[in-house]
Amino acid sequence: MFQGSMVALATPMHEDGSLDEAALATLVEFHIENQTDAIVAVGTTGESATLDEEEHCHVVKRVVELSRGRIPVIAGTGSNSTREAISLTRSAKEVGADACLLVTPYYNKPTQEGLYQHFKTVAEAVDVPQILYNVPGRTAVDMQPETVARLAAVENIIGIKDATADVQRARDIIALCGPQFEVYSGDDGTAMELMLAGAHGDISVTANVAPKMMHEMCMAAIAGDRETATRLNDQLLGLHKNLFLEANPIPVKWALYDMGLIPAGIRLPLTVLSSEYQTIVHDELRKAGLVQ
C-alpha cells in the first residue's frame, strides 16, 4: 500500500509547548512540494508520548485535513494499553487516516504471546490497515520475526516498521512473511541497505529536513539502483548520524527551527538541543544544501 520515503513528522510547537497550527500546515505543504511519499503523524518523532489523547487525535485530524488526499497519512496510534490503542486507532480511522502505525507496548514488557494478542485484538477491533512498529531501543520489548509472521496472517495487519537497524532481521521477516507483507525501515542509517534487500520504504527522521533527497534515494533503492541510491545516501549520512546526537526528536526539531520551518518549541521532559551540538547539526544541514 505504501512505499518510498515516509516522513515521521515532527509536531511543531510554540516555545511555551502549545501546538503551532500554522507551522503544521507549513510542514505538510513542504512535504507535498518535495515529493515525500507519505506522512506519519504523531509517532515517536511527533512527540506522541507528551501529547494528551485529545491533542493526539487533533493533530492526526489536522494532517488529514491539510493533506486533502494529496499524500497518504499514516497515524501513530500505538500504546502500552490495548484499550487506548484501540481508541486512538478508531479515532484515526474516523478522521480519514489511510493506515495506522502501532508501536510495541512499552514499559510493561509483554511476552511474545502478549504482543501477538495485543496487535490481533486491535486489528480485529478497527477495520483499517495497520503497521506494526518494533523499536526495542525505546520500548524495552523486542518482537521476534516469528511473532511478526503470526501477525502477518491477521487481516488488516499489512506490514512492519523495523527500527532494530539489523538488516538481516528484516531479511528474515521478508522471508517468513512473503512479498505481500510490507517491511519498512525505521532506521535511516541502514534504510538504503534494507530497501535494496527488498523492503518497501523508510519511515524517516531525516526526511523531515531533506524530503526530496530522501524520496529520490528511497526510489532508487527500491528499484535496485545501488549506484544512484549510494550517491544520494552518501550526501545524507551526516544527517542520519547527527540527528540522533540527543534523543529523537530533539535534534530534528532544532534542525527544522534552524531551517525556519518551525519555532523552537519542544515539550518537557525533552529540551532544546544542547548548544554544543547545534553547530554540528547546522553544518550537516549546510553540507546537504538545506541552509546557508
C-alpha positions in Angstrom: 0.0 0.0 0.0 2.8 2.4 0.8 6.4 2.8 -0.4 9.2 5.2 -0.5 10.1 8.0 1.9 7.5 8.3 4.6 8.3 11.2 7.0 8.0 10.6 10.7 6.6 14.1 11.0 7.7 16.4 13.9 4.9 18.1 15.7 5.6 21.9 15.7 5.1 23.7 19.0 5.4 27.3 20.2 8.1 28.0 22.8 5.6 27.5 25.6 4.9 24.0 24.3 1.5 24.7 22.8 0.7 23.3 19.3 1.6 25.5 16.4 -1.2 25.1 13.8 0.3 27.4 11.2 3.6 25.6 11.3 1.9 22.3 11.0 0.3 23.4 7.8 3.6 24.7 6.5 5.2 21.3 7.1 2.5 19.4 5.3 2.9 21.6 2.2 6.7 21.4 2.5 6.5 17.6 2.2 3.9 17.5 -0.6 6.0 20.0 -2.6 9.2 18.0 -2.0 7.8 14.6 -3.0 7.6 12.9 0.4 5.6 9.7 -0.3 3.6 9.5 2.9 3.3 11.4 6.2 3.4 9.5 9.6 1.6 11.8 12.1 2.2 11.6 15.9 4.7 8.9 16.0 7.9 9.0 18.1 9.2 12.0 16.2 5.8 13.6 16.6 6.2 13.5 20.4 3.3 11.1 20.9 4.5 10.5 24.4 3.9 14.1 25.5 0.6 14.8 23.7 -2.6 14.0 25.6 -5.2 11.9 23.8 -7.3 14.9 22.6 -4.2 16.6 21.1 -3.0 13.4 19.6 -6.3 12.9 17.8 -6.4 16.5 16.8 -3.0 16.5 15.1 -3.9 13.4 13.1 -7.2 15.0 12.1 -5.5 18.2 11.0 -2.8 16.4 9.0 -5.5 14.5 7.2 -7.4 17.7 6.5 -4.3 19.6 5.4 -3.2 16.8 3.1 -6.6 16.8 1.2 -5.9 13.4 -0.3 -2.7 14.6 -2.0 -0.5 12.3 0.1 -1.2 9.2 2.3 -1.4 9.8 6.0 -0.4 7.1 8.5 -1.4 7.8 12.1 0.7 6.8 15.0 -1.9 5.1 17.3 0.2 2.7 19.5 0.0 2.5 23.2 1.1 0.2 26.1 -2.6 -0.1 26.8 -4.5 -2.2 24.3 -7.7 -0.3 25.1 -6.1 3.0 24.4 -4.5 1.7 21.2 -8.0 0.7 20.0 -9.4 4.1 20.9 -6.6 6.0 19.1 -6.8 3.7 16.1 -10.6 4.1 15.9 -10.3 7.9 16.1 -7.7 7.9 13.3 -9.9 5.8 11.0 -12.9 8.1 11.7 -11.0 11.2 10.6 -9.7 9.5 7.4 -6.2 8.3 8.1 -5.1 5.8 5.4 -3.4 3.5 7.9 -2.2 3.3 11.5 1.3 2.6 12.9 1.3 0.8 16.3 4.4 0.6 18.4 5.0 -2.5 20.6 3.6 -1.8 24.1 6.4 -0.1 26.0 7.4 -0.3 29.7 5.2 -3.2 30.7 7.3 -5.8 28.8 4.7 -8.2 27.4 5.7 -11.7 26.2 5.7 -12.7 22.6 2.2 -14.1 23.1 1.1 -10.9 24.7 2.4 -9.0 21.7 0.5 -11.3 19.4 -2.7 -11.0 21.3 -2.4 -7.1 21.6 -1.9 -6.5 17.9 -4.5 -9.1 16.9 -7.1 -7.5 19.2 -6.5 -4.0 17.8 -6.7 -5.3 14.2 -9.9 -7.1 14.9 -11.4 -4.1 16.6 -10.8 -1.5 14.0 -11.1 -2.1 10.2 -8.2 0.0 9.0 -4.7 -1.1 7.6 -2.3 -1.4 10.4 1.5 -1.4 10.5 3.5 -2.9 13.4 6.4 -1.0 14.8 9.3 -2.7 16.6 11.8 -0.3 18.3 13.3 -2.2 21.2 15.8 0.6 21.9 12.9 2.7 23.2 10.3 0.2 24.3 12.3 -2.5 26.2 10.5 -5.2 24.3 11.6 -6.9 21.0 9.0 -8.5 18.8 10.6 -11.6 17.2 10.3 -12.4 13.5 8.3 -15.5 14.3 5.7 -13.3 16.1 5.6 -10.9 13.2 5.0 -13.9 10.9 2.0 -14.9 13.0 0.6 -11.4 12.9 1.1 -11.1 9.1 -1.7 -13.7 8.8 -4.1 -11.3 10.6 -6.4 -9.3 8.4 -5.7 -5.6 8.5 -2.1 -6.0 9.5 -0.2 -5.1 6.3 3.4 -4.5 7.4 6.0 -3.6 9.9 8.4 -0.7 10.6 11.6 -2.4 11.8 13.8 0.0 13.8 16.3 -2.5 15.0 19.0 -1.4 12.5 19.5 -5.1 11.9 19.3 -5.7 8.1 19.4 -9.5 8.5 16.5 -9.3 10.9 14.5 -7.6 8.1 15.6 -10.1 5.6 14.3 -12.8 7.9 10.9 -11.1 8.2 10.7 -10.7 4.4 11.4 -14.4 4.0 8.9 -15.5 6.7 6.1 -13.2 5.7 6.4 -13.1 1.9 6.3 -10.2 -0.6 2.7 -9.2 0.2 3.7 -8.1 3.7 5.3 -4.7 3.6 8.5 -4.1 5.5 9.7 -0.5 6.2 13.0 0.6 7.7 12.8 2.7 10.9 16.5 3.4 11.0 17.8 6.0 8.4 21.4 4.8 8.7 20.6 1.3 7.4 17.5 2.1 5.4 19.2 2.0 2.0 20.5 -1.5 2.5 17.2 -2.7 3.8 15.4 -1.4 0.7 18.0 -2.9 -1.6 17.2 -6.2 0.3 13.5 -5.9 -0.5 11.9 -3.5 2.0 9.2 -1.2 0.7 10.4 2.1 2.2 11.8 4.1 5.1 9.8 5.8 7.8 12.3 8.5 8.2 13.5 11.2 10.6 15.9 12.6 8.1 13.0 13.2 5.6 11.8 16.0 7.9 14.7 18.2 6.7 15.7 16.6 3.4 12.5 15.3 1.9 13.3 15.4 -1.8 16.7 13.8 -1.5 15.2 11.1 0.8 12.4 10.4 -1.8 14.9 10.1 -4.6 17.2 7.8 -2.5 14.4 5.6 -1.5 13.0 5.3 -5.0 16.4 4.3 -6.3 17.0 1.7 -3.6 13.6 0.2 -4.1 14.3 0.0 -7.8 17.6 -1.8 -7.1 19.7 1.0 -8.4 22.5 0.8 -5.9 24.8 3.3 -7.6 22.2 6.1 -7.5 21.0 5.2 -4.1 24.5 5.2 -2.7 25.4 8.5 -4.2 22.3 10.2 -2.7 22.7 8.4 0.7 26.3 9.4 1.0 25.1 13.1 1.0 22.7 12.2 3.8 25.0 10.2 6.1 25.9 13.1 8.3 22.2 13.9 8.9 21.4 10.2 9.5 24.0 10.2 12.3 23.8 13.7 13.8 20.0 13.9 14.0 20.5 11.4 16.9 23.2 13.3 18.9 20.5 13.6 21.5 17.2 11.6 21.8 14.9 12.0 18.8 13.2 14.4 18.2 15.4 16.9 19.9 18.0 17.3 17.1 15.5 17.2 14.2 13.2 19.8 15.8 16.1 22.1 16.3 17.2 21.5 12.6 13.7 22.4 11.4 13.9 25.5 13.6 17.3 26.3 12.0 15.7 26.0 8.6 13.0 28.5 9.6 10.2 26.0 9.3 9.0 25.7 12.9 9.5 27.5 16.2 12.0 26.1 18.8 9.2 24.6 21.0 9.5 21.1 22.5 7.8 19.6 25.5 9.4 18.5 28.8 10.9 16.2 29.7 12.6 16.8 26.3 14.6 20.0 26.0 16.0 22.1 23.2 19.2 20.7 21.5 22.3 21.4 23.6 24.3 24.4 22.4 27.5 22.2 21.8 25.5 20.2 19.2 23.8 23.0 17.4 26.8 23.9 15.3 27.3 20.2 14.3 23.7 19.9 13.1 23.8 23.3 11.3 27.0 22.2 9.5 25.3 19.0 8.3 22.3 20.9 7.0 24.7 23.2 5.2 26.6 20.4 3.6 23.3 18.9 2.4 22.4 22.4 0.9 19.5 22.9 3.2 20.7 26.1 4.9 23.3 28.8 4.2 
